[in-house]
Amino acid sequence: WRMASSSSEDSAPERVFATLQQADPHGERIGRVIRHSFDLLYNGQHTGRYSPSQLYKTEKTHCGSIVEIELRRALGGVISDGKRLDYSIAGHEVDCKFSFKHGGWMLPPECFGELLLVITADDESSRWSAGIVRASREHRRDSENRDHKTGLNPLGRSSIRWLAYDAELPPNILLQMSDQDRQAIFGARSGQQRLNELFRRAELVVIGRNAVATVAQQLDYMKRARSNGGSRSALRPEGYLIACGDYASHRQVALDLGAPEITPGEFVSMRVVPCAPGTPNSVELEGRYWRIAKRAERVTEPAPLL
């Protein structure tokens, strides 16, 4: 990052940058906001959508407003409403600009000369970036559209102070699956059958609440993933152990078995087989020891109760 020569006495970008970096030093909170904003836009529980390609053009345009609102909620301790622009950060007015395309931020006349928080994200590649830059005259393109909007020029883009650049976005597992797996999941007739197929085809992958809601498309989607007739009961005979991050005991079992760490609202599905005591990455359940089955290993016994 470099600051343009005419901005050498402009300390506002640095103060805004430092405030946001202190509030979110590793970018985890902003990354979760973007993930949540995408999920709100897909509205998978009611639409079954999970990809930007399934959105209408007007919905994509609305994504920037969702990111702006959700970021204010997530970082309410340092971001407040601006008087002229979207935010007030460290006492400075800041406009929030989001684009699905890197460098594609459209700048209306009211933000000319102002500080910008520019954000871009791609759900398909699971990457995002966010940074601070001033929309000064030397940072803007000469051309404007009929609404007098313009964009950052090469100097402006190179002058962005990046809070995070090409960082990893919390994954969208439905978007990352193969077409064959998605077709098998969404081709099932009922929400319960679709959810069962999701847990079969997403072994040892963190499955978030939104993926469960999108696949089940039912009001009681979390219940459909658990016991008493849900996926945990239905897949036990096939050797599947489904741990839920809502329970500390489940989280510990998943860690002991060597599965990915899960948090509240998340699941991980594992095929397990009996093993000898002392086997690495094994756990004792129902008086026997169990480990995760190898990829091509045949499972002949039901999974234990969890």
Order of alpha helices (4+ residues) and beta strands (2+ residues): alpha-alpha-alpha-alpha-beta-beta-beta-beta-beta-alpha-beta-alpha-alpha-alpha-alpha-alpha-alpha-beta-alpha-beta-beta-beta
